[in-house]
Amino acid sequence: MAIWRATLVIIGIVCACTCGGRTECGNHAQISLLTSVHDDPSCRKLSPKGVLLYEAAKLLAEIHNNKSTGYDIELTVLDTCGSIAGSLKAGMKALVGADTNCLQPPHYLGIIGPDTATNAEAVHKITSVLKVPHIVRRESNSPFLHYLAKESDSYLIQGTLKVVEQLKWKSFSLVVNADEDGEDDTQNIAKKLTMAAIEKGLCVLIHDGDDDDLTTHIVHIGKPEEGFFSKPVNATVIVLSEGHLDDHLNHVNSTNSILLLEDSRNEFAGLETRVLKSKWWSSKDTGKYDAEELREVRWLEDAITVYAKALDALCKKKKCKSQVNPVDWNNVLSNVLTGYAKESHTTAMSIDLSMKVKAADLQSLGTVAVEKNKATLHWGDEDSNDDDDDDDDDDDHNGEEMPNIFKKLIAKEKGTRTGCATTAKEIKLMHEEDEDAAQVLVSEMDNSEWWTMVGTVSGVGVAMFVVGILAVYVVYTNIRGPVVPKNARVERDTSLRRVGSDRETPVRAPRHARTLQRRDSNRSIRSTISEKSV
């Protein structure tokens, strides 16, 4: 009953808020992005990741529109404030802004997000009434919630182990620099790297904060802290990063040899400038740009690409002259998403390998190409795709000579293998916790639109309450029956009625006439006595 009542309230809200709105849908395809620009229910704590996704969404839409020859995409970003209440409010704004008369493609394609599974399910209860699809980060059984997996980080694991193999290490210390907010994937990568290294027979020494336990072979995941390279002496440090740390490492001056492994794909041109100059930063806040969050930007890019490909596939069949049935659009989107996921798994990835010694700048040594779970190391600056004929070599050098600066790092393992990790349980695996289900906080209501929604909900609620009272009165009246006036004389029927049938007309049993008896004879006296006794 509660679900149906909530559905009626939602429909009433949408109808009330869109009444009198525009009827022309325009010549663009609209997508709504629901993300946490602010990271608290009161919408006061600004999230650097949210600002990054906001600016990235605007940039990606511009890039697509400059290349596309079909419909232009208009990407609207709505702040969920990291709560269920904020997500519901953002979902309402998305529907109202799109106009319920234009919620089918090619005018409205769907929603991206919200970020968490709990918030996505909550908003889906609203949007599923109108059959609006979502692309989300978590798997779901709902037919309109389409799961798009984040780009796999297995290529980073394969590339790191390939470099470790070339260095002929048998053991190494693993250092993880997790993000303060716990939003990055460094610990997840560390766990996968530990498991893969153990399978190859390597000894992994988990760093627990004691600098004295660091060995001369170190694998560091994430951006190193200031002063980290002053702790080990004459060590070889492999830094694995998802972002670009060239500027950060070029300022380091230490006795250690640093090998940098990072994604070879270029950053999104102009994104850093947009983030640092974003309108979201107040005068008190300083703009922050975290290159480690670029995987989130690439996931957003994939989601936009899936919507665009689905629209192109739909327009080829029906030419997009009229609005499409939402169920048909949902099926097309699901099929395109499945095919896109298969293509992404077979795409070859490339990792740049650079080296720094003492105060010198980073020097490029080559690239590590990863395709179909096989890593190939290519020395030099040439593109790894030019040497496809030599991919089957066991040494994976493709006839190229290993740089002398790298050869000097190869040394025989010394010391005992003690304290090795046997499982990856020593590393805490981070998961995104959906704590919003346990505590629902109402975000600030600072605009007239939200109060209009609240008034509509109140009006619909009062109307439903009155209808309920009338329904109860009608049922009660039918059960009670007609009411007798006060001045009317009531005649009580004292005759016996048959139990179980109160509405039947009472029927009196006829009394048999007694036969007159003669009082002057003994027989008559006996008959009378006998009859009375009976």
Secondary structure per residue as TSV (DSSP state, phi and psi in degrees):
chain	resnum	aa	ss	phi	psi
A	1	M	-	360.0	-40.2
A	2	A	H	-64.7	-36.4
A	3	I	H	-65.9	-45.3
A	4	W	H	-63.8	-39.4
A	5	R	H	-64.4	-41.3
A	6	A	H	-64.0	-38.0
A	7	T	H	-62.9	-43.6
A	8	L	H	-63.1	-39.4
A	9	V	H	-63.4	-42.0
A	10	I	H	-63.0	-45.2
A	11	I	H	-62.9	-39.1
A	12	G	H	-63.6	-39.4
A	13	I	H	-63.7	-48.2
A	14	V	H	-62.8	-42.8
A	15	C	H	-66.1	-41.0
A	16	A	H	-67.9	-40.7
A	17	C	H	-75.6	-23.5
A	18	T	H	-102.7	-0.2
A	19	C	T	-64.4	130.2
A	20	G	T	81.5	7.5
A	21	G	-	-79.5	-172.5
A	22	R	-	-73.0	156.7
A	23	T	-	-113.6	-15.9
A	24	E	-	-88.7	129.5
A	25	C	-	-88.6	-17.8
A	26	G	-	91.2	179.3
A	27	N	S	-112.4	24.5
A	28	H	E	-125.8	159.0
A	29	A	E	-101.0	125.3
A	30	Q	E	-103.7	139.4
A	31	I	E	-129.8	138.9
A	32	S	E	-108.4	129.1
A	33	L	E	-106.8	118.8
A	34	L	E	-103.7	110.2
A	35	T	E	-144.6	167.1
A	36	S	-	-92.8	88.7
A	37	V	S	-68.7	-37.6
A	38	H	B	-107.6	150.4
A	39	D	S	-112.1	23.8
A	40	D	S	-145.1	152.9
A	41	P	T	-59.2	-26.2
A	42	S	T	-81.8	-3.7
A	43	C	S	59.0	45.1
A	44	R	-	-119.5	-27.9
A	45	K	S	-89.2	109.9
A	46	L	B	-75.4	137.4
A	47	S	-	-102.2	119.8
A	48	P	H	-58.1	-37.0
A	49	K	H	-65.6	-39.9
A	50	G	H	-65.0	-40.0
A	51	V	H	-64.5	-39.5
A	52	L	H	-60.9	-45.8
A	53	L	H	-68.4	-34.7
A	54	Y	H	-62.0	-50.6
A	55	E	H	-69.2	-34.6
A	56	A	H	-65.7	-37.7
A	57	A	H	-62.0	-43.6
A	58	K	H	-64.7	-40.9
A	59	L	H	-67.8	-43.3
A	60	L	H	-64.9	-36.4
A	61	A	H	-65.0	-40.6
A	62	E	H	-65.1	-42.0
A	63	I	H	-62.5	-42.6
A	64	H	H	-65.0	-44.2
A	65	N	H	-66.5	-30.0
A	66	N	H	-71.9	-26.2
A	67	K	H	-96.3	-28.9
A	68	S	-	-77.6	146.4
A	69	T	S	-106.9	-2.6
A	70	G	S	-100.9	-133.5
A	71	Y	-	-70.5	137.6
A	72	D	E	-77.8	145.9
A	73	I	E	-101.6	129.8
A	74	E	E	-108.6	113.4
A	75	L	E	-103.3	114.9
A	76	T	E	-101.4	126.6
A	77	V	E	-102.7	126.5
A	78	L	E	-122.4	133.7
A	79	D	E	-83.3	125.5
A	80	T	-	-93.7	-10.8
A	81	C	T	57.9	20.7
A	82	G	T	66.0	23.9
A	83	S	S	-138.4	165.2
A	84	I	H	-67.1	-44.9
A	85	A	H	-60.8	-42.4
A	86	G	H	-66.0	-35.4
A	87	S	H	-67.4	-41.4
A	88	L	H	-63.4	-41.4
A	89	K	H	-63.3	-43.0
A	90	A	H	-64.9	-39.2
A	91	G	H	-62.9	-40.4
A	92	M	H	-61.5	-45.1
A	93	K	H	-63.0	-35.7
A	94	A	H	-63.9	-42.8
A	95	L	H	-70.3	-41.8
A	96	V	H	-66.2	-41.3
A	97	G	H	-67.8	-29.2
A	98	A	H	-84.0	-19.5
A	99	D	-	74.6	122.6
A	100	T	G	-62.8	-19.0
A	101	N	G	-78.6	-8.4
A	102	C	G	-128.4	33.2
A	103	L	-	-89.7	10.7
A	104	Q	S	-114.1	152.9
A	105	P	T	-66.1	152.8
A	106	P	T	-87.1	7.0
A	107	H	T	-84.7	-39.2
A	108	Y	E	-131.9	121.3
A	109	L	E	-91.9	-38.5
A	110	G	E	153.9	-162.0
A	111	I	E	-123.1	145.4
A	112	I	E	-111.1	121.4
A	113	G	-	98.4	-168.0
A	114	P	-	-67.4	-179.4
A	115	D	S	-70.3	-44.2
A	116	T	S	-97.5	158.9
A	117	A	H	-66.5	-39.1
A	118	T	H	-63.5	-46.4
A	119	N	H	-66.1	-36.5
A	120	A	H	-65.3	-42.2
A	121	E	H	-65.0	-37.8
A	122	A	H	-65.2	-46.0
A	123	V	H	-69.0	-32.8
A	124	H	H	-62.6	-29.5
A	125	K	H	-63.4	-25.5
A	126	I	H	-85.8	-52.0
A	127	T	H	-71.6	-25.2
A	128	S	T	-66.5	-25.0
A	129	V	T	-62.3	-37.1
A	130	L	T	-96.8	3.8
A	131	K	T	60.1	46.1
A	132	V	-	-95.4	125.4
A	133	P	-	-79.6	156.8
A	134	H	E	-124.7	150.7
A	135	I	E	-113.8	119.0
A	136	V	E	-125.4	170.2
A	137	R	S	-92.2	-13.3
A	138	R	S	-118.1	147.1
A	139	E	-	-68.6	146.9
A	140	S	-	-151.9	152.9
A	141	N	S	-88.7	-5.9
A	142	S	-	-69.5	136.1
A	143	P	T	-67.1	-23.1
A	144	F	T	-102.7	5.6
A	145	L	E	-105.5	106.6
A	146	H	E	-100.0	122.6
A	147	Y	E	-85.4	125.9
A	148	L	-	-117.7	113.4
A	149	A	-	-69.9	143.9
A	150	K	-	-69.8	152.0
A	151	E	-	-53.6	130.0
A	152	S	-	-65.8	141.9
A	153	D	-	-100.1	13.8
A	154	S	H	-65.9	-27.4
A	155	Y	H	-65.8	-30.2
A	156	L	H	-68.1	-37.9
A	157	I	H	-65.8	-47.2
A	158	Q	H	-63.0	-41.4
A	159	G	H	-65.7	-39.9
A	160	T	H	-65.1	-45.6
A	161	L	H	-65.5	-28.6
A	162	K	H	-67.3	-41.5
A	163	V	H	-67.8	-39.9
A	164	V	H	-61.0	-37.8
A	165	E	H	-65.9	-40.8
A	166	Q	H	-66.7	-32.4
A	167	L	H	-78.5	-9.4
A	168	K	T	61.1	38.9
A	169	W	-	-78.1	145.4
A	170	K	S	-111.1	-13.1
A	171	S	E	-154.6	157.6
A	172	F	E	-160.5	155.5
A	173	S	E	-89.1	134.8
A	174	L	E	-107.2	120.7
A	175	V	E	-117.3	131.8
A	176	V	E	-121.1	125.6
A	177	N	-	-108.7	94.3
A	178	A	-	-80.3	153.2
A	179	D	-	-67.9	148.9
A	180	E	T	-61.7	-36.3
A	181	D	T	-86.5	-3.8
A	182	G	S	69.3	25.5
A	183	E	-	-98.8	-10.2
A	184	D	S	-91.2	179.0
A	185	D	S	-109.8	18.8
A	186	T	H	-62.9	-40.3
A	187	Q	H	-70.9	-33.7
A	188	N	H	-65.3	-40.8
A	189	I	H	-64.5	-39.5
A	190	A	H	-62.4	-40.4
A	191	K	H	-65.5	-44.7
A	192	K	H	-64.6	-38.9
A	193	L	H	-64.8	-40.5
A	194	T	H	-62.7	-45.5
A	195	M	H	-63.5	-42.8
A	196	A	H	-67.6	-37.3
A	197	A	H	-67.4	-40.1
A	198	I	H	-63.4	-38.6
A	199	E	H	-63.5	-28.8
A	200	K	T	-88.2	3.6
A	201	G	T	82.1	19.5
A	202	L	-	-90.7	152.8
A	203	C	E	-96.6	120.2
A	204	V	E	-108.6	121.0
A	205	L	E	-103.1	110.3
A	206	I	E	-76.2	123.3
A	207	H	-	-76.4	124.1
A	208	D	-	-107.1	15.0
A	209	G	S	105.1	-13.3
A	210	D	-	-86.5	111.2
A	211	D	G	-67.3	-22.1
A	212	D	G	-70.5	-19.0
A	213	D	G	-86.3	-4.8
A	214	L	-	-69.2	134.2
A	215	T	-	-93.7	-174.6
A	216	T	S	-84.3	-4.1
A	217	H	E	-118.9	113.0
A	218	I	E	-130.1	137.1
A	219	V	E	-116.0	116.9
A	220	H	E	-109.8	125.8
A	221	I	E	-105.6	123.4
A	222	G	S	99.7	-179.6
A	223	K	-	-75.5	121.2
A	224	P	-	-65.3	145.0
A	225	E	-	-72.9	161.4
A	226	E	T	-64.5	130.3
A	227	G	T	86.9	1.7
A	228	F	G	-65.0	-40.5
A	229	F	G	-74.6	-4.8
A	230	S	G	-85.9	-9.1
A	231	K	S	-81.0	-55.8
A	232	P	S	-79.9	157.7
A	233	V	S	-127.1	129.9
A	234	N	S	53.2	41.4
A	235	A	-	-105.5	161.8
A	236	T	E	-105.5	119.5
A	237	V	E	-116.7	121.6
A	238	I	E	-96.3	119.1
A	239	V	E	-103.7	118.3
A	240	L	E	-104.3	122.0
A	241	S	E	-139.5	145.5
A	242	E	S	-87.6	-18.7
A	243	G	S	-108.6	-172.4
A	244	H	-	-99.5	114.9
A	245	L	-	-112.3	20.9
A	246	D	H	-59.0	-51.0
A	247	D	H	-64.1	-36.4
A	248	H	H	-67.5	-41.9
A	249	L	H	-81.8	-25.1
A	250	N	H	-65.8	-21.4
A	251	H	T	-87.9	-2.7
A	252	V	-	-82.8	135.8
A	253	N	-	-129.6	107.4
A	254	S	-	-148.8	175.4
A	255	T	S	-85.5	-1.4
A	256	N	S	-90.4	155.4
A	257	S	E	-97.3	125.6
A	258	I	E	-111.2	126.8
A	259	L	E	-111.5	121.2
A	260	L	E	-104.8	124.3
A	261	L	E	-115.0	118.8
A	262	E	E	-148.9	159.8
A	263	D	E	-57.9	132.5
A	264	S	-	-81.2	-8.7
A	265	R	S	-69.9	141.9
A	266	N	-	-72.1	153.7
A	267	E	-	-69.1	161.9
A	268	F	-	-71.2	118.6
A	269	A	T	-60.8	126.8
A	270	G	T	85.9	-5.0
A	271	L	H	-69.5	-42.9
A	272	E	H	-61.4	-41.3
A	273	T	H	-64.4	-40.2
A	274	R	H	-62.3	-41.8
A	275	V	H	-67.2	-45.3
A	276	L	H	-66.0	-28.3
A	277	K	T	-105.5	20.1
A	278	S	-	-63.7	148.9
A	279	K	T	-69.8	-14.8
A	280	W	T	-73.8	-26.5
A	281	W	-	-73.8	128.9
A	282	S	-	-85.0	178.0
A	283	S	S	-66.0	-25.7
A	284	K	S	-83.2	-29.4
A	285	D	S	-86.5	150.4
A	286	T	-	-108.2	132.9
A	287	G	-	-60.3	135.7
A	288	K	-	-124.5	135.3
A	289	Y	-	-126.8	118.1
A	290	D	-	-111.8	107.9
A	291	A	G	-68.6	-16.6
A	292	E	G	-68.7	-15.9
A	293	E	G	-93.9	12.5
A	294	L	H	-67.2	-21.6
A	295	R	H	-64.7	-33.7
A	296	E	H	-66.7	-37.4
A	297	V	H	-66.8	-39.2
A	298	R	H	-67.5	-34.7
A	299	W	H	-63.6	-42.2
A	300	L	H	-63.0	-39.7
A	301	E	H	-62.4	-40.8
A	302	D	H	-63.3	-41.0
A	303	A	H	-63.2	-42.8
A	304	I	H	-64.9	-39.7
A	305	T	H	-63.2	-39.9
A	306	V	H	-62.8	-45.6
A	307	Y	H	-61.0	-42.7
A	308	A	H	-65.8	-41.8
A	309	K	H	-66.7	-38.6
A	310	A	H	-64.5	-38.6
A	311	L	H	-66.5	-40.4
A	312	D	H	-63.3	-42.2
A	313	A	H	-64.4	-36.0
A	314	L	H	-71.6	-39.4
A	315	C	H	-70.1	-26.5
A	316	K	H	-68.4	-31.0
A	317	K	H	-88.2	-48.2
A	318	K	H	-110.1	-0.3
A	319	K	T	61.1	6.8
A	320	C	T	55.0	34.1
A	321	K	S	-78.4	-24.5
A	322	S	S	-139.1	169.0
A	323	Q	-	-67.2	143.3
A	324	V	-	-98.3	147.3
A	325	N	-	-58.2	131.5
A	326	P	H	-62.1	-31.2
A	327	V	H	-68.6	-41.8
A	328	D	H	-63.7	-40.8
A	329	W	H	-64.3	-39.2
A	330	N	H	-64.2	-37.9
A	331	N	H	-68.2	-41.1
A	332	V	H	-63.0	-42.9
A	333	L	H	-63.1	-40.4
A	334	S	H	-64.4	-41.8
A	335	N	H	-67.1	-41.7
A	336	V	H	-65.5	-39.1
A	337	L	H	-65.1	-39.1
A	338	T	H	-63.7	-45.2
A	339	G	H	-65.9	-36.6
A	340	Y	H	-67.1	-37.1
A	341	A	H	-65.2	-38.1
A	342	K	H	-66.5	-39.6
A	343	E	H	-65.2	-38.2
A	344	S	H	-67.1	-29.9
A	345	H	H	-72.0	-26.3
A	346	T	H	-96.4	-1.2
A	347	T	-	-74.9	132.6
A	348	A	-	-75.7	139.6
A	349	M	E	-114.1	155.7
A	350	S	E	-134.1	140.4
A	351	I	E	-125.5	131.2
A	352	D	E	-82.3	138.8
A	353	L	E	-115.4	119.5
A	354	S	E	-127.8	160.4
A	355	M	E	-137.6	143.9
A	356	K	E	-134.0	133.7
A	357	V	E	-123.7	123.1
A	358	K	T	53.3	-125.4
A	359	A	T	-90.1	0.1
A	360	A	S	-71.8	161.3
A	361	D	-	-79.0	167.9
A	362	L	-	-64.1	137.2
A	363	Q	E	-119.4	128.7
A	364	S	E	-72.8	130.1
A	365	L	E	-105.3	-30.1
A	366	G	E	161.8	-161.1
A	367	T	E	-135.6	155.9
A	368	V	E	-115.5	113.9
A	369	A	E	-94.8	132.1
A	370	V	E	-122.0	120.2
A	371	E	E	-145.7	128.3
A	372	K	T	55.1	46.5
A	373	N	T	61.7	22.6
A	374	K	E	-122.8	127.2
A	375	A	E	-101.0	135.2
A	376	T	E	-127.5	127.9
A	377	L	E	-98.4	125.6
A	378	H	E	-116.8	118.5
A	379	W	E	-82.9	148.7
A	380	G	S	96.1	-179.5
A	381	D	S	-96.0	-1.3
A	382	E	S	-72.4	154.8
A	383	D	-	-67.3	134.4
A	384	S	G	-67.0	-21.0
A	385	N	G	-75.4	-11.0
A	386	D	G	-80.0	-8.9
A	387	D	G	-119.7	46.2
A	388	D	G	-68.5	-22.8
A	389	D	G	-71.2	-19.9
A	390	D	G	-106.2	19.1
A	391	D	T	-70.0	-16.9
A	392	D	T	-90.5	1.9
A	393	D	-	-67.7	142.7
A	394	D	S	-69.1	-35.9
A	395	D	S	-79.6	-18.4
A	396	D	-	58.5	30.9
A	397	H	-	-98.9	-13.5
A	398	N	T	54.7	37.2
A	399	G	T	77.2	1.1
A	400	E	-	-90.6	148.4
A	401	E	-	-87.4	137.4
A	402	M	-	-68.3	133.7
A	403	P	-	-60.8	144.0
A	404	N	H	-63.3	-33.3
A	405	I	H	-64.3	-28.8
A	406	F	H	-82.3	-33.9
A	407	K	H	-61.9	-32.5
A	408	K	T	-65.4	-19.7
A	409	L	T	-83.1	-14.6
A	410	I	-	-79.3	123.6
A	411	A	-	-147.8	157.7
A	412	K	-	-73.8	145.2
A	413	E	-	-70.7	135.8
A	414	K	-	-126.4	158.8
A	415	G	S	92.3	172.8
A	416	T	-	-93.9	153.8
A	417	R	-	-97.1	85.1
A	418	T	-	-121.6	150.4
A	419	G	S	76.2	20.4
A	420	C	-	-73.2	144.6
A	421	A	-	-75.3	133.2
A	422	T	S	-97.0	-25.3
A	423	T	S	-137.5	171.5
A	424	A	G	-91.5	10.8
A	425	K	G	-70.0	-18.2
A	426	E	G	-70.7	-15.3
A	427	I	S	-104.6	125.1
A	428	K	-	-75.1	122.8
A	429	L	-	-86.4	124.8
A	430	M	-	-83.8	135.6
A	431	H	-	-128.4	150.4
A	432	E	-	-77.9	115.1
A	433	E	-	-90.8	131.7
A	434	D	-	-96.4	82.7
A	435	E	G	-87.9	-1.0
A	436	D	G	-69.5	-22.9
A	437	A	G	-67.8	-28.6
A	438	A	T	-83.4	-22.9
A	439	Q	-	-143.7	110.8
A	440	V	-	-101.6	114.0
A	441	L	-	-109.5	140.4
A	442	V	-	-88.9	127.8
A	443	S	-	-77.1	169.2
A	444	E	-	-63.6	139.1
A	445	M	-	-108.8	93.1
A	446	D	-	-116.5	17.0
A	447	N	S	-140.6	157.9
A	448	S	H	-67.7	-27.2
A	449	E	H	-62.8	-42.5
A	450	W	H	-65.2	-39.5
A	451	W	H	-67.9	-31.7
A	452	T	H	-63.6	-41.0
A	453	M	H	-62.9	-42.3
A	454	V	H	-62.7	-42.0
A	455	G	H	-63.4	-38.5
A	456	T	H	-64.8	-43.6
A	457	V	H	-59.8	-43.1
A	458	S	H	-63.4	-43.1
A	459	G	H	-63.1	-44.3
A	460	V	H	-64.2	-38.5
A	461	G	H	-64.1	-43.1
A	462	V	H	-63.6	-42.0
A	463	A	H	-61.6	-43.4
A	464	M	H	-65.3	-34.6
A	465	F	H	-65.9	-42.8
A	466	V	H	-63.9	-43.6
A	467	V	H	-60.9	-39.2
A	468	G	H	-63.9	-41.6
A	469	I	H	-61.9	-43.5
A	470	L	H	-63.2	-39.4
A	471	A	H	-64.5	-41.9
A	472	V	H	-64.0	-39.1
A	473	Y	H	-64.7	-42.3
A	474	V	H	-63.8	-44.4
A	475	V	H	-63.4	-42.8
A	476	Y	H	-64.2	-39.1
A	477	T	H	-65.2	-40.9
A	478	N	H	-65.8	-35.1
A	479	I	H	-73.8	-40.1
A	480	R	H	-72.1	-35.5
A	481	G	-	91.0	-176.7
A	482	P	-	-68.3	146.3
A	483	V	-	-96.9	129.6
A	484	V	-	-81.4	135.9
A	485	P	-	-60.5	154.6
A	486	K	T	-66.5	-38.4
A	487	N	T	-83.0	-8.4
A	488	A	S	-72.1	143.3
A	489	R	-	-83.4	128.8
A	490	V	-	-99.6	121.9
A	491	E	-	-100.4	119.5
A	492	R	-	-87.7	135.6
A	493	D	-	-97.9	111.6
A	494	T	-	-90.0	4.3
A	495	S	S	-73.9	154.5
A	496	L	-	-74.5	142.2
A	497	R	-	-119.2	158.3
A	498	R	-	-76.4	131.9
A	499	V	T	-65.3	137.3
A	500	G	T	94.0	-4.9
A	501	S	-	-139.6	76.5
A	502	D	T	-71.5	-22.3
A	503	R	T	-89.7	-5.6
A	504	E	S	-76.3	145.0
A	505	T	-	-68.5	127.3
A	506	P	-	-64.0	135.1
A	507	V	-	-118.1	124.8
A	508	R	-	-89.3	134.9
A	509	A	-	-73.0	128.7
A	510	P	-	-67.0	139.9
A	511	R	-	-93.4	131.1
A	512	H	-	-75.1	136.3
A	513	A	-	-66.7	133.7
A	514	R	-	-78.6	138.7
A	515	T	-	-76.5	130.8
A	516	L	-	-64.8	133.2
A	517	Q	-	-111.8	149.6
A	518	R	-	-80.3	127.2
A	519	R	T	-86.3	-7.9
A	520	D	T	-97.1	10.0
A	521	S	S	-126.9	154.3
A	522	N	H	-65.7	-33.8
A	523	R	H	-65.5	-38.9
A	524	S	H	-67.3	-36.3
A	525	I	H	-65.2	-43.2
A	526	R	H	-65.2	-37.8
A	527	S	H	-65.3	-39.7
A	528	T	H	-66.9	-43.2
A	529	I	H	-63.2	-43.2
A	530	S	H	-63.3	-40.9
A	531	E	H	-66.9	-39.7
A	532	K	H	-66.5	-39.6
A	533	S	H	-63.6	-37.7
A	534	V	-	-66.3	360.0
